[in-house]
């Protein structure tokens, strides 16, 4: 409950246009929970369910300032194409939750490269990268 109250305070006090919550830990959220998280403001929500007991992302966008053009997700991310209603700027926002297990890290990095390489808009990527190390070649 304290985490929910902190999120509500941030949404209101900072006048956030979007929020992404890692470790959401649920497959779905009741409407009353989403309304409480957004502080009663109109948000569009999208959820990436957790894999097993951990993970998951809950992604929300304030609808009076941003138009959601599309949501897509992969194993480790949610991508949202947005249009800012104030100036019509179109861009992509990506929330990631990287693999904590070594055996999934290369799949996470491949997914990250693929989601960015063919993206038609400027892109901002943020979230939990879980100490993802980019392999280097030995000389």
Helices and strands as residue ranges (DSSP letters): H 2-13, E 18-22, H 31-37, E 43-48, E 57-62, E 66-73, E 77-84, E 90-97, H 102-117, E 122-128
